[in-house]
Amino acid sequence: MVTTTEKDGETWFQCEECEMLFDVRADAEAHEENCDTDSPSYLQ
Ligand SMILES: [Zn+2]
C-alpha cells in the first residue's frame, strides 16, 4: 500500500512494504504493484 508523508514541505509517497520513498504518486503505485516483500533484495 502507498502512503503519503510530508517532509520539508514536500509530499512524498512511500511504499509501506519496503518503505521506499517516491516523489511521484504514479511511480510509487507502479513500484508497489511489483513490490515483493518476500524478496527484499531481489533487484541487482
Ligand atoms: Zn516496495
mmCIF file of the protein (N, C-alpha, C, O) and its ligand, coordinates in Angstrom:
data_MODEL
# 
_entry.id   MODEL 
# 
loop_
_entity.id 
_entity.type 
_entity.pdbx_number_of_molecules 
1 polymer     1 
2 non-polymer 1 
# 
_entity_poly.entity_id                      1 
_entity_poly.type                           'polypeptide(L)' 
_entity_poly.nstd_linkage                   no 
_entity_poly.nstd_monomer                   no 
_entity_poly.pdbx_seq_one_letter_code       MVTTTEKDGETWFQCEECEMLFDVRADAEAHEENCDTDSPSYLQ 
_entity_poly.pdbx_seq_one_letter_code_can   MVTTTEKDGETWFQCEECEMLFDVRADAEAHEENCDTDSPSYLQ 
_entity_poly.pdbx_strand_id                 A 
# 
loop_
_entity_poly_seq.entity_id 
_entity_poly_seq.num 
_entity_poly_seq.mon_id 
_entity_poly_seq.hetero 
1 1  MET n 
1 2  VAL n 
1 3  THR n 
1 4  THR n 
1 5  THR n 
1 6  GLU n 
1 7  LYS n 
1 8  ASP n 
1 9  GLY n 
1 10 GLU n 
1 11 THR n 
1 12 TRP n 
1 13 PHE n 
1 14 GLN n 
1 15 CYS n 
1 16 GLU n 
1 17 GLU n 
1 18 CYS n 
1 19 GLU n 
1 20 MET n 
1 21 LEU n 
1 22 PHE n 
1 23 ASP n 
1 24 VAL n 
1 25 ARG n 
1 26 ALA n 
1 27 ASP n 
1 28 ALA n 
1 29 GLU n 
1 30 ALA n 
1 31 HIS n 
1 32 GLU n 
1 33 GLU n 
1 34 ASN n 
1 35 CYS n 
1 36 ASP n 
1 37 THR n 
1 38 ASP n 
1 39 SER n 
1 40 PRO n 
1 41 SER n 
1 42 TYR n 
1 43 LEU n 
1 44 GLN n 
# 
loop_
_struct_asym.id 
_struct_asym.entity_id 
A 1 
B 2 
# 
loop_
_chem_comp.id 
_chem_comp.type 
_chem_comp.mon_nstd_flag 
ALA 'L-peptide linking' y 
ARG 'L-peptide linking' y 
ASN 'L-peptide linking' y 
ASP 'L-peptide linking' y 
CYS 'L-peptide linking' y 
GLN 'L-peptide linking' y 
GLU 'L-peptide linking' y 
GLY 'peptide linking'   y 
HIS 'L-peptide linking' y 
LEU 'L-peptide linking' y 
LYS 'L-peptide linking' y 
MET 'L-peptide linking' y 
PHE 'L-peptide linking' y 
PRO 'L-peptide linking' y 
SER 'L-peptide linking' y 
THR 'L-peptide linking' y 
TRP 'L-peptide linking' y 
TYR 'L-peptide linking' y 
VAL 'L-peptide linking' y 
ZN  non-polymer         . 
# 
_pdbx_entity_nonpoly.entity_id   2 
_pdbx_entity_nonpoly.name        ? 
_pdbx_entity_nonpoly.comp_id     ZN 
# 
_pdbx_nonpoly_scheme.asym_id         B 
_pdbx_nonpoly_scheme.entity_id       2 
_pdbx_nonpoly_scheme.mon_id          ZN 
_pdbx_nonpoly_scheme.ndb_seq_num     1 
_pdbx_nonpoly_scheme.pdb_seq_num     101 
_pdbx_nonpoly_scheme.auth_seq_num    101 
_pdbx_nonpoly_scheme.pdb_mon_id      ZN 
_pdbx_nonpoly_scheme.auth_mon_id     ZN 
_pdbx_nonpoly_scheme.pdb_strand_id   A 
_pdbx_nonpoly_scheme.pdb_ins_code    . 
# 
loop_
_atom_site.group_PDB 
_atom_site.id 
_atom_site.type_symbol 
_atom_site.label_atom_id 
_atom_site.label_alt_id 
_atom_site.label_comp_id 
_atom_site.label_asym_id 
_atom_site.label_entity_id 
_atom_site.label_seq_id 
_atom_site.pdbx_PDB_ins_code 
_atom_site.Cartn_x 
_atom_site.Cartn_y 
_atom_site.Cartn_z 
_atom_site.occupancy 
_atom_site.B_iso_or_equiv 
_atom_site.pdbx_formal_charge 
_atom_site.auth_seq_id 
_atom_site.auth_comp_id 
_atom_site.auth_asym_id 
_atom_site.auth_atom_id 
_atom_site.pdbx_PDB_model_num 
ATOM   1   N  N  . MET A 1 1  ? 0.849  -1.191  0.000   1.00 0.00 ? 1   MET A N  1 
ATOM   2   C  CA . MET A 1 1  ? 0.000  0.000   0.000   1.00 0.00 ? 1   MET A CA 1 
ATOM   3   C  C  . MET A 1 1  ? 0.881  1.236   0.000   1.00 0.00 ? 1   MET A C  1 
ATOM   4   O  O  . MET A 1 1  ? 1.914  1.278   0.668   1.00 0.00 ? 1   MET A O  1 
ATOM   5   N  N  . VAL A 1 2  ? 0.458  2.249   -0.761  1.00 0.00 ? 2   VAL A N  1 
ATOM   6   C  CA . VAL A 1 2  ? 1.207  3.503   -0.830  1.00 0.00 ? 2   VAL A CA 1 
ATOM   7   C  C  . VAL A 1 2  ? 0.643  4.485   0.190   1.00 0.00 ? 2   VAL A C  1 
ATOM   8   O  O  . VAL A 1 2  ? -0.567 4.704   0.245   1.00 0.00 ? 2   VAL A O  1 
ATOM   9   N  N  . THR A 1 3  ? 1.514  5.070   0.990   1.00 0.00 ? 3   THR A N  1 
ATOM   10  C  CA . THR A 1 3  ? 1.091  6.073   1.952   1.00 0.00 ? 3   THR A CA 1 
ATOM   11  C  C  . THR A 1 3  ? 1.752  7.403   1.590   1.00 0.00 ? 3   THR A C  1 
ATOM   12  O  O  . THR A 1 3  ? 2.775  7.432   0.906   1.00 0.00 ? 3   THR A O  1 
ATOM   13  N  N  . THR A 1 4  ? 1.156  8.503   2.056   1.00 0.00 ? 4   THR A N  1 
ATOM   14  C  CA . THR A 1 4  ? 1.752  9.809   1.812   1.00 0.00 ? 4   THR A CA 1 
ATOM   15  C  C  . THR A 1 4  ? 2.406  10.307  3.096   1.00 0.00 ? 4   THR A C  1 
ATOM   16  O  O  . THR A 1 4  ? 1.921  10.053  4.199   1.00 0.00 ? 4   THR A O  1 
ATOM   17  N  N  . THR A 1 5  ? 3.503  11.012  2.932   1.00 0.00 ? 5   THR A N  1 
ATOM   18  C  CA . THR A 1 5  ? 4.195  11.572  4.081   1.00 0.00 ? 5   THR A CA 1 
ATOM   19  C  C  . THR A 1 5  ? 4.722  12.949  3.707   1.00 0.00 ? 5   THR A C  1 
ATOM   20  O  O  . THR A 1 5  ? 5.130  13.169  2.567   1.00 0.00 ? 5   THR A O  1 
ATOM   21  N  N  . GLU A 1 6  ? 4.718  13.875  4.655   1.00 0.00 ? 6   GLU A N  1 
ATOM   22  C  CA . GLU A 1 6  ? 5.228  15.214  4.375   1.00 0.00 ? 6   GLU A CA 1 
ATOM   23  C  C  . GLU A 1 6  ? 6.603  15.381  4.983   1.00 0.00 ? 6   GLU A C  1 
ATOM   24  O  O  . GLU A 1 6  ? 6.852  14.999  6.126   1.00 0.00 ? 6   GLU A O  1 
ATOM   25  N  N  . LYS A 1 7  ? 7.499  15.967  4.185   1.00 0.00 ? 7   LYS A N  1 
ATOM   26  C  CA . LYS A 1 7  ? 8.868  16.134  4.623   1.00 0.00 ? 7   LYS A CA 1 
ATOM   27  C  C  . LYS A 1 7  ? 9.397  17.415  3.995   1.00 0.00 ? 7   LYS A C  1 
ATOM   28  O  O  . LYS A 1 7  ? 9.391  17.546  2.771   1.00 0.00 ? 7   LYS A O  1 
ATOM   29  N  N  . ASP A 1 8  ? 9.850  18.353  4.801   1.00 0.00 ? 8   ASP A N  1 
ATOM   30  C  CA . ASP A 1 8  ? 10.365 19.624  4.307   1.00 0.00 ? 8   ASP A CA 1 
ATOM   31  C  C  . ASP A 1 8  ? 9.370  20.341  3.390   1.00 0.00 ? 8   ASP A C  1 
ATOM   32  O  O  . ASP A 1 8  ? 9.768  20.969  2.409   1.00 0.00 ? 8   ASP A O  1 
ATOM   33  N  N  . GLY A 1 9  ? 8.072  20.247  3.714   1.00 0.00 ? 9   GLY A N  1 
ATOM   34  C  CA . GLY A 1 9  ? 7.059  20.926  2.926   1.00 0.00 ? 9   GLY A CA 1 
ATOM   35  C  C  . GLY A 1 9  ? 6.686  20.220  1.643   1.00 0.00 ? 9   GLY A C  1 
ATOM   36  O  O  . GLY A 1 9  ? 5.830  20.697  0.898   1.00 0.00 ? 9   GLY A O  1 
ATOM   37  N  N  . GLU A 1 10 ? 7.321  19.082  1.373   1.00 0.00 ? 10  GLU A N  1 
ATOM   38  C  CA . GLU A 1 10 ? 7.023  18.326  0.165   1.00 0.00 ? 10  GLU A CA 1 
ATOM   39  C  C  . GLU A 1 10 ? 6.234  17.082  0.540   1.00 0.00 ? 10  GLU A C  1 
ATOM   40  O  O  . GLU A 1 10 ? 6.409  16.523  1.623   1.00 0.00 ? 10  GLU A O  1 
ATOM   41  N  N  . THR A 1 11 ? 5.369  16.659  -0.361  1.00 0.00 ? 11  THR A N  1 
ATOM   42  C  CA . THR A 1 11 ? 4.635  15.417  -0.142  1.00 0.00 ? 11  THR A CA 1 
ATOM   43  C  C  . THR A 1 11 ? 5.358  14.273  -0.842  1.00 0.00 ? 11  THR A C  1 
ATOM   44  O  O  . THR A 1 11 ? 5.663  14.342  -2.033  1.00 0.00 ? 11  THR A O  1 
ATOM   45  N  N  . TRP A 1 12 ? 5.621  13.233  -0.086  1.00 0.00 ? 12  TRP A N  1 
ATOM   46  C  CA . TRP A 1 12 ? 6.290  12.056  -0.631  1.00 0.00 ? 12  TRP A CA 1 
ATOM   47  C  C  . TRP A 1 12 ? 5.330  10.872  -0.556  1.00 0.00 ? 12  TRP A C  1 
ATOM   48  O  O  . TRP A 1 12 ? 4.417  10.832  0.269   1.00 0.00 ? 12  TRP A O  1 
ATOM   49  N  N  . PHE A 1 13 ? 5.562  9.936   -1.422  1.00 0.00 ? 13  PHE A N  1 
ATOM   50  C  CA . PHE A 1 13 ? 4.736  8.734   -1.462  1.00 0.00 ? 13  PHE A CA 1 
ATOM   51  C  C  . PHE A 1 13 ? 5.623  7.558   -1.104  1.00 0.00 ? 13  PHE A C  1 
ATOM   52  O  O  . PHE A 1 13 ? 6.672  7.330   -1.708  1.00 0.00 ? 13  PHE A O  1 
ATOM   53  N  N  . GLN A 1 14 ? 5.165  6.814   -0.096  1.00 0.00 ? 14  GLN A N  1 
ATOM   54  C  CA . GLN A 1 14 ? 6.009  5.760   0.450   1.00 0.00 ? 14  GLN A CA 1 
ATOM   55  C  C  . GLN A 1 14 ? 5.365  4.399   0.286   1.00 0.00 ? 14  GLN A C  1 
ATOM   56  O  O  . GLN A 1 14 ? 4.185  4.217   0.585   1.00 0.00 ? 14  GLN A O  1 
ATOM   57  N  N  . CYS A 1 15 ? 6.145  3.452   -0.186  1.00 0.00 ? 15  CYS A N  1 
ATOM   58  C  CA . CYS A 1 15 ? 5.707  2.062   -0.246  1.00 0.00 ? 15  CYS A CA 1 
ATOM   59  C  C  . CYS A 1 15 ? 5.731  1.510   1.178   1.00 0.00 ? 15  CYS A C  1 
ATOM   60  O  O  . CYS A 1 15 ? 6.775  1.486   1.830   1.00 0.00 ? 15  CYS A O  1 
ATOM   61  N  N  . GLU A 1 16 ? 4.570  1.069   1.647   1.00 0.00 ? 16  GLU A N  1 
ATOM   62  C  CA . GLU A 1 16 ? 4.505  0.585   3.022   1.00 0.00 ? 16  GLU A CA 1 
ATOM   63  C  C  . GLU A 1 16 ? 5.226  -0.744  3.184   1.00 0.00 ? 16  GLU A C  1 
ATOM   64  O  O  . GLU A 1 16 ? 5.617  -1.111  4.292   1.00 0.00 ? 16  GLU A O  1 
ATOM   65  N  N  . GLU A 1 17 ? 5.399  -1.454  2.100   1.00 0.00 ? 17  GLU A N  1 
ATOM   66  C  CA . GLU A 1 17 ? 6.024  -2.777  2.176   1.00 0.00 ? 17  GLU A CA 1 
ATOM   67  C  C  . GLU A 1 17 ? 7.525  -2.671  2.467   1.00 0.00 ? 17  GLU A C  1 
ATOM   68  O  O  . GLU A 1 17 ? 8.041  -3.353  3.352   1.00 0.00 ? 17  GLU A O  1 
ATOM   69  N  N  . CYS A 1 18 ? 8.213  -1.816  1.719   1.00 0.00 ? 18  CYS A N  1 
ATOM   70  C  CA . CYS A 1 18 ? 9.670  -1.748  1.847   1.00 0.00 ? 18  CYS A CA 1 
ATOM   71  C  C  . CYS A 1 18 ? 10.146 -0.365  2.277   1.00 0.00 ? 18  CYS A C  1 
ATOM   72  O  O  . CYS A 1 18 ? 11.346 -0.148  2.442   1.00 0.00 ? 18  CYS A O  1 
ATOM   73  N  N  . GLU A 1 19 ? 9.193  0.595   2.465   1.00 0.00 ? 19  GLU A N  1 
ATOM   74  C  CA . GLU A 1 19 ? 9.492  1.943   2.949   1.00 0.00 ? 19  GLU A CA 1 
ATOM   75  C  C  . GLU A 1 19 ? 10.277 2.794   1.959   1.00 0.00 ? 19  GLU A C  1 
ATOM   76  O  O  . GLU A 1 19 ? 10.881 3.792   2.351   1.00 0.00 ? 19  GLU A O  1 
ATOM   77  N  N  . MET A 1 20 ? 10.278 2.417   0.691   1.00 0.00 ? 20  MET A N  1 
ATOM   78  C  CA . MET A 1 20 ? 10.937 3.224   -0.314  1.00 0.00 ? 20  MET A CA 1 
ATOM   79  C  C  . MET A 1 20 ? 10.110 4.486   -0.590  1.00 0.00 ? 20  MET A C  1 
ATOM   80  O  O  . MET A 1 20 ? 8.882  4.422   -0.649  1.00 0.00 ? 20  MET A O  1 
ATOM   81  N  N  . LEU A 1 21 ? 10.781 5.630   -0.760  1.00 0.00 ? 21  LEU A N  1 
ATOM   82  C  CA . LEU A 1 21 ? 10.095 6.904   -0.986  1.00 0.00 ? 21  LEU A CA 1 
ATOM   83  C  C  . LEU A 1 21 ? 10.141 7.307   -2.457  1.00 0.00 ? 21  LEU A C  1 
ATOM   84  O  O  . LEU A 1 21 ? 11.137 7.104   -3.150  1.00 0.00 ? 21  LEU A O  1 
ATOM   85  N  N  . PHE A 1 22 ? 9.025  7.888   -2.911  1.00 0.00 ? 22  PHE A N  1 
ATOM   86  C  CA . PHE A 1 22 ? 8.926  8.396   -4.283  1.00 0.00 ? 22  PHE A CA 1 
ATOM   87  C  C  . PHE A 1 22 ? 8.355  9.805   -4.242  1.00 0.00 ? 22  PHE A C  1 
ATOM   88  O  O  . PHE A 1 22 ? 7.565  10.130  -3.356  1.00 0.00 ? 22  PHE A O  1 
ATOM   89  N  N  . ASP A 1 23 ? 8.748  10.640  -5.192  1.00 0.00 ? 23  ASP A N  1 
ATOM   90  C  CA . ASP A 1 23 ? 8.188  11.993  -5.239  1.00 0.00 ? 23  ASP A CA 1 
ATOM   91  C  C  . ASP A 1 23 ? 6.997  12.078  -6.193  1.00 0.00 ? 23  ASP A C  1 
ATOM   92  O  O  . ASP A 1 23 ? 6.339  13.115  -6.273  1.00 0.00 ? 23  ASP A O  1 
ATOM   93  N  N  . VAL A 1 24 ? 6.721  11.001  -6.909  1.00 0.00 ? 24  VAL A N  1 
ATOM   94  C  CA . VAL A 1 24 ? 5.579  10.959  -7.829  1.00 0.00 ? 24  VAL A CA 1 
ATOM   95  C  C  . VAL A 1 24 ? 4.692  9.782   -7.434  1.00 0.00 ? 24  VAL A C  1 
ATOM   96  O  O  . VAL A 1 24 ? 5.158  8.650   -7.309  1.00 0.00 ? 24  VAL A O  1 
ATOM   97  N  N  . ARG A 1 25 ? 3.396  10.074  -7.240  1.00 0.00 ? 25  ARG A N  1 
ATOM   98  C  CA . ARG A 1 25 ? 2.483  9.021   -6.798  1.00 0.00 ? 25  ARG A CA 1 
ATOM   99  C  C  . ARG A 1 25 ? 2.442  7.851   -7.782  1.00 0.00 ? 25  ARG A C  1 
ATOM   100 O  O  . ARG A 1 25 ? 2.416  6.690   -7.374  1.00 0.00 ? 25  ARG A O  1 
ATOM   101 N  N  . ALA A 1 26 ? 2.436  8.165   -9.081  1.00 0.00 ? 26  ALA A N  1 
ATOM   102 C  CA . ALA A 1 26 ? 2.359  7.108   -10.096 1.00 0.00 ? 26  ALA A CA 1 
ATOM   103 C  C  . ALA A 1 26 ? 3.549  6.155   -9.980  1.00 0.00 ? 26  ALA A C  1 
ATOM   104 O  O  . ALA A 1 26 ? 3.408  4.946   -10.163 1.00 0.00 ? 26  ALA A O  1 
ATOM   105 N  N  . ASP A 1 27 ? 4.728  6.716   -9.671  1.00 0.00 ? 27  ASP A N  1 
ATOM   106 C  CA . ASP A 1 27 ? 5.907  5.875   -9.521  1.00 0.00 ? 27  ASP A CA 1 
ATOM   107 C  C  . ASP A 1 27 ? 5.767  4.957   -8.315  1.00 0.00 ? 27  ASP A C  1 
ATOM   108 O  O  . ASP A 1 27 ? 6.129  3.782   -8.371  1.00 0.00 ? 27  ASP A O  1 
ATOM   109 N  N  . ALA A 1 28 ? 5.240  5.503   -7.227  1.00 0.00 ? 28  ALA A N  1 
ATOM   110 C  CA . ALA A 1 28 ? 5.056  4.711   -6.014  1.00 0.00 ? 28  ALA A CA 1 
ATOM   111 C  C  . ALA A 1 28 ? 4.052  3.592   -6.246  1.00 0.00 ? 28  ALA A C  1 
ATOM   112 O  O  . ALA A 1 28 ? 4.250  2.464   -5.795  1.00 0.00 ? 28  ALA A O  1 
ATOM   113 N  N  . GLU A 1 29 ? 2.977  3.913   -6.950  1.00 0.00 ? 29  GLU A N  1 
ATOM   114 C  CA . GLU A 1 29 ? 1.954  2.905   -7.205  1.00 0.00 ? 29  GLU A CA 1 
ATOM   115 C  C  . GLU A 1 29 ? 2.473  1.824   -8.146  1.00 0.00 ? 29  GLU A C  1 
ATOM   116 O  O  . GLU A 1 29 ? 2.180  0.641   -7.967  1.00 0.00 ? 29  GLU A O  1 
ATOM   117 N  N  . ALA A 1 30 ? 3.242  2.233   -9.144  1.00 0.00 ? 30  ALA A N  1 
ATOM   118 C  CA . ALA A 1 30 ? 3.820  1.257   -10.072 1.00 0.00 ? 30  ALA A CA 1 
ATOM   119 C  C  . ALA A 1 30 ? 4.791  0.344   -9.331  1.00 0.00 ? 30  ALA A C  1 
ATOM   120 O  O  . ALA A 1 30 ? 4.816  -0.866  -9.556  1.00 0.00 ? 30  ALA A O  1 
ATOM   121 N  N  . HIS A 1 31 ? 5.582  0.934   -8.453  1.00 0.00 ? 31  HIS A N  1 
ATOM   122 C  CA . HIS A 1 31 ? 6.510  0.144   -7.651  1.00 0.00 ? 31  HIS A CA 1 
ATOM   123 C  C  . HIS A 1 31 ? 5.753  -0.819  -6.746  1.00 0.00 ? 31  HIS A C  1 
ATOM   124 O  O  . HIS A 1 31 ? 6.084  -2.002  -6.661  1.00 0.00 ? 31  HIS A O  1 
ATOM   125 N  N  . GLU A 1 32 ? 4.733  -0.294  -6.074  1.00 0.00 ? 32  GLU A N  1 
ATOM   126 C  CA . GLU A 1 32 ? 4.003  -1.090  -5.086  1.00 0.00 ? 32  GLU A CA 1 
ATOM   127 C  C  . GLU A 1 32 ? 3.382  -2.323  -5.735  1.00 0.00 ? 32  GLU A C  1 
ATOM   128 O  O  . GLU A 1 32 ? 3.304  -3.385  -5.118  1.00 0.00 ? 32  GLU A O  1 
ATOM   129 N  N  . GLU A 1 33 ? 2.939  -2.175  -6.983  1.00 0.00 ? 33  GLU A N  1 
ATOM   130 C  CA . GLU A 1 33 ? 2.346  -3.315  -7.686  1.00 0.00 ? 33  GLU A CA 1 
ATOM   131 C  C  . GLU A 1 33 ? 3.352  -4.443  -7.856  1.00 0.00 ? 33  GLU A C  1 
ATOM   132 O  O  . GLU A 1 33 ? 2.997  -5.621  -7.866  1.00 0.00 ? 33  GLU A O  1 
ATOM   133 N  N  . ASN A 1 34 ? 4.608  -4.055  -7.987  1.00 0.00 ? 34  ASN A N  1 
ATOM   134 C  CA . ASN A 1 34 ? 5.643  -5.058  -8.234  1.00 0.00 ? 34  ASN A CA 1 
ATOM   135 C  C  . ASN A 1 34 ? 6.493  -5.339  -7.003  1.00 0.00 ? 34  ASN A C  1 
ATOM   136 O  O  . ASN A 1 34 ? 7.443  -6.120  -7.060  1.00 0.00 ? 34  ASN A O  1 
ATOM   137 N  N  . CYS A 1 35 ? 6.145  -4.697  -5.890  1.00 0.00 ? 35  CYS A N  1 
ATOM   138 C  CA . CYS A 1 35 ? 6.936  -4.868  -4.677  1.00 0.00 ? 35  CYS A CA 1 
ATOM   139 C  C  . CYS A 1 35 ? 6.726  -6.270  -4.117  1.00 0.00 ? 35  CYS A C  1 
ATOM   140 O  O  . CYS A 1 35 ? 5.598  -6.726  -3.933  1.00 0.00 ? 35  CYS A O  1 
ATOM   141 N  N  . ASP A 1 36 ? 7.830  -6.927  -3.856  1.00 0.00 ? 36  ASP A N  1 
ATOM   142 C  CA . ASP A 1 36 ? 7.764  -8.283  -3.321  1.00 0.00 ? 36  ASP A CA 1 
ATOM   143 C  C  . ASP A 1 36 ? 8.529  -8.326  -2.002  1.00 0.00 ? 36  ASP A C  1 
ATOM   144 O  O  . ASP A 1 36 ? 9.757  -8.405  -1.977  1.00 0.00 ? 36  ASP A O  1 
ATOM   145 N  N  . THR A 1 37 ? 7.782  -8.273  -0.923  1.00 0.00 ? 37  THR A N  1 
ATOM   146 C  CA . THR A 1 37 ? 8.424  -8.227  0.397   1.00 0.00 ? 37  THR A CA 1 
ATOM   147 C  C  . THR A 1 37 ? 9.077  -9.537  0.779   1.00 0.00 ? 37  THR A C  1 
ATOM   148 O  O  . THR A 1 37 ? 9.867  -9.599  1.721   1.00 0.00 ? 37  THR A O  1 
ATOM   149 N  N  . ASP A 1 38 ? 8.739  -10.600 0.033   1.00 0.00 ? 38  ASP A N  1 
ATOM   150 C  CA . ASP A 1 38 ? 9.368  -11.891 0.324   1.00 0.00 ? 38  ASP A CA 1 
ATOM   151 C  C  . ASP A 1 38 ? 10.795 -11.941 -0.200  1.00 0.00 ? 38  ASP A C  1 
ATOM   152 O  O  . ASP A 1 38 ? 11.596 -12.778 0.215   1.00 0.00 ? 38  ASP A O  1 
ATOM   153 N  N  . SER A 1 39 ? 11.101 -11.020 -1.132  1.00 0.00 ? 39  SER A N  1 
ATOM   154 C  CA . SER A 1 39 ? 12.435 -10.985 -1.716  1.00 0.00 ? 39  SER A CA 1 
ATOM   155 C  C  . SER A 1 39 ? 12.970 -9.553  -1.680  1.00 0.00 ? 39  SER A C  1 
ATOM   156 O  O  . SER A 1 39 ? 13.078 -8.907  -2.722  1.00 0.00 ? 39  SER A O  1 
ATOM   157 N  N  . PRO A 1 40 ? 13.303 -9.054  -0.490  1.00 0.00 ? 40  PRO A N  1 
ATOM   158 C  CA . PRO A 1 40 ? 13.680 -7.644  -0.321  1.00 0.00 ? 40  PRO A CA 1 
ATOM   159 C  C  . PRO A 1 40 ? 14.890 -7.197  -1.122  1.00 0.00 ? 40  PRO A C  1 
ATOM   160 O  O  . PRO A 1 40 ? 14.998 -6.018  -1.460  1.00 0.00 ? 40  PRO A O  1 
ATOM   161 N  N  . SER A 1 41 ? 15.792 -8.098  -1.429  1.00 0.00 ? 41  SER A N  1 
ATOM   162 C  CA . SER A 1 41 ? 16.992 -7.699  -2.149  1.00 0.00 ? 41  SER A CA 1 
ATOM   163 C  C  . SER A 1 41 ? 17.019 -8.316  -3.539  1.00 0.00 ? 41  SER A C  1 
ATOM   164 O  O  . SER A 1 41 ? 18.061 -8.748  -4.031  1.00 0.00 ? 41  SER A O  1 
ATOM   165 N  N  . TYR A 1 42 ? 15.846 -8.343  -4.155  1.00 0.00 ? 42  TYR A N  1 
ATOM   166 C  CA . TYR A 1 42 ? 15.743 -9.005  -5.449  1.00 0.00 ? 42  TYR A CA 1 
ATOM   167 C  C  . TYR A 1 42 ? 16.429 -8.211  -6.546  1.00 0.00 ? 42  TYR A C  1 
ATOM   168 O  O  . TYR A 1 42 ? 17.027 -8.803  -7.445  1.00 0.00 ? 42  TYR A O  1 
ATOM   169 N  N  . LEU A 1 43 ? 16.357 -6.880  -6.498  1.00 0.00 ? 43  LEU A N  1 
ATOM   170 C  CA . LEU A 1 43 ? 16.966 -6.052  -7.531  1.00 0.00 ? 43  LEU A CA 1 
ATOM   171 C  C  . LEU A 1 43 ? 18.485 -6.073  -7.416  1.00 0.00 ? 43  LEU A C  1 
ATOM   172 O  O  . LEU A 1 43 ? 19.060 -5.890  -6.344  1.00 0.00 ? 43  LEU A O  1 
ATOM   173 N  N  . GLN A 1 44 ? 19.098 -6.300  -8.552  1.00 0.00 ? 44  GLN A N  1 
ATOM   174 C  CA . GLN A 1 44 ? 20.562 -6.306  -8.545  1.00 0.00 ? 44  GLN A CA 1 
ATOM   175 C  C  . GLN A 1 44 ? 21.107 -5.642  -9.794  1.00 0.00 ? 44  GLN A C  1 
ATOM   176 O  O  . GLN A 1 44 ? 22.323 -5.552  -9.966  1.00 0.00 ? 44  GLN A O  1 
HETATM 177 ZN ZN . ZN  B 2 .  ? 8.130  -1.538  -2.009  1.00 0.00 2 101 ZN  A ZN 1 
# 
